[in-house]
Amino acid sequence: MAPTAPDTLWCHPYFAADPFMITVTPDLYVVGGQRRFGTRMIMDQGEDDEDMAGQRKAQKRCRVVLVPAFAETGVLVLVNMRTLDVKTVKFAAEGMTGAGEERTSEQREFINS
């Protein structure tokens, strides 16, 4: 989440614990600014765990979603928070430079100036 803190990202130094370390499995992990959309459900492949009462623990899972830049691709990502199902909606309009179309060198030059 902040792999270069405090070297290149401002952050107080922490000596006892790393506050950016994920210690529990999240239900949803979203990574923005990607080149294209992608998603995968990650399931715990470990042995069946039992708690102290001998009951089976629920299997851990995490939906990883790669979200592309909307201005570049025109792709909107929707996540159902109950089921963790993912859908995409692709927008395209006359004059829009996204929607998966390659930009011309002239368009790239205009954006970077």
VENPE-V439825 format. One record per pair of residues at least 6 apart in sequence whose ideal C-beta (glycine too) atoms are under 7 Angstrom apart, sorted by the first residue. I is the first residue (numbers start at 0). J is the second residue. Records with the same first field share a line. If there is no record, write none. Layout:
I->J + J
//
This chain:
0->19
1->8 + 10 + 19
4->10 + 19
5->12
24->59 + 61
25->61
26->61 + 62 + 83
27->62 + 64 + 78 + 83
28->61 + 63
29->64 + 66
30->65 + 66
31->66
32->68
33->65 + 66 + 67
34->67
35->67 + 72
36->65 + 66 + 67 + 74 + 76 + 87
37->65
38->62 + 63 + 64 + 65 + 85
39->63
40->60 + 62
41->60 + 61 + 63
42->58 + 60
43->58 + 59
47->55
48->56
49->55 + 56
50->56
62->83
64->76 + 78 + 85
66->76
67->74
69->75 + 97
70->97
71->97
72->97 + 98 + 99
73->89 + 90 + 91 + 95 + 97 + 98 + 99
74->87 + 89
75->87 + 88 + 90
76->85 + 87
77->85 + 86 + 88
78->85
89->98
90->98
91->98
96->102 + 106
//
